[in-house]
Amino acid sequence: MRFAHVGISVADQVRSRRFYERYFGFDPDQARIYPVGVALALHPGNGAPDDEFLHFGYSCTDVEQVRALRERLLAAGETLMEDEDTESFVTVKVIDPDGYRVEVFWEDLDSDHR
């Protein structure tokens, strides 16, 4: 089983698609625009509900992927909602243009430190 897609409502499909292309590797060549969204399932709507827990995440196999993304996000002026870097767990959460929280993390599953 693998994560296939997430569907979210967004105020501006083009702006949101660019955000996910820039930071999360969404392939614009695979995008198909539909009346109700694109392959990333960016459905026209009002954006994220006001709920701090709701988020979706990307798991990384290399801790440096998270650290490199953190630097890219900060250099671009993005606001991190969470930023943790310990021996066994590294995570950042960023808010997308519509208010959705996106987490990128690495976890040492063999560590006793978490």
C-alpha positions in Angstrom: 0.0 0.0 0.0 1.2 3.5 -0.8 0.0 7.0 -0.3 -1.7 7.9 -3.6 -3.2 11.4 -3.3 -4.8 14.0 -1.1 -7.8 16.1 -2.0 -8.0 19.6 -0.6 -10.0 22.7 -1.5 -8.0 25.7 -2.6 -8.8 29.3 -3.4 -6.3 29.5 -6.4 -5.4 26.2 -8.2 -2.5 27.7 -10.1 -0.9 29.3 -6.9 -1.3 26.1 -5.0 0.0 23.9 -7.8 3.2 26.1 -7.9 3.7 25.7 -4.1 3.6 21.9 -4.4 5.8 21.9 -7.5 8.4 24.1 -5.7 8.7 22.3 -2.4 7.2 18.8 -2.7 8.2 17.6 -6.2 4.7 17.7 -7.8 5.4 17.1 -11.5 3.6 19.7 -13.6 4.0 17.5 -16.6 1.6 15.1 -14.9 -1.0 17.7 -14.1 -4.3 17.5 -15.8 -6.8 20.3 -15.0 -10.3 19.1 -14.5 -13.4 21.2 -13.7 -13.1 20.2 -10.1 -9.3 20.0 -9.7 -5.9 18.8 -11.0 -4.0 15.5 -10.4 -3.0 16.8 -7.0 -6.7 17.1 -6.3 -6.8 20.9 -5.7 -10.5 21.4 -5.7 -11.8 25.0 -5.9 -13.1 26.2 -2.6 -12.4 28.3 0.5 -9.2 26.6 1.7 -8.3 24.9 4.9 -10.6 24.6 7.9 -9.4 26.3 11.1 -8.0 23.2 12.8 -4.4 23.1 14.0 -4.3 19.3 14.1 -5.3 18.7 10.5 -2.3 18.1 8.3 -0.7 15.6 5.8 2.9 14.5 5.8 5.8 13.3 3.8 8.2 10.7 5.3 11.8 11.0 4.3 14.4 8.2 4.4 17.3 10.7 4.7 17.4 13.2 7.5 19.2 15.7 5.2 16.2 15.9 2.9 14.2 17.5 5.8 17.1 19.8 6.7 17.5 20.9 3.0 13.8 21.6 2.6 13.8 23.6 5.9 16.6 25.8 4.4 14.7 26.3 1.1 11.5 27.2 2.9 13.2 29.6 5.3 15.2 31.2 2.4 11.9 31.8 0.5 10.3 33.4 3.5 7.9 30.7 4.3 6.7 30.5 7.9 7.4 27.2 9.7 4.7 26.1 12.2 6.9 23.4 13.6 10.6 22.9 13.5 12.3 20.1 15.5 15.7 18.6 15.0 16.8 15.9 17.4 19.0 12.9 17.2 16.1 10.6 16.4 13.4 12.9 14.9 13.6 15.8 12.5 10.4 17.6 11.3 9.2 20.8 9.7 5.6 21.9 9.2 4.8 24.6 6.8 1.5 26.3 5.9 0.5 26.1 2.2 -1.1 29.1 0.5 -4.6 28.0 1.6 -3.7 27.3 5.3 -3.1 23.5 5.1 -0.3 22.2 7.3 2.2 20.1 5.5 4.7 18.0 7.5 8.0 16.6 6.3 9.8 14.4 8.7 12.5 11.8 9.2 12.4 9.4 12.2 15.0 7.0 13.4 12.8 4.0 14.1 15.7 2.1 15.8 16.4 4.8 18.3 15.4 4.7 22.0 15.6 8.5 22.2 12.1 9.3 20.8 
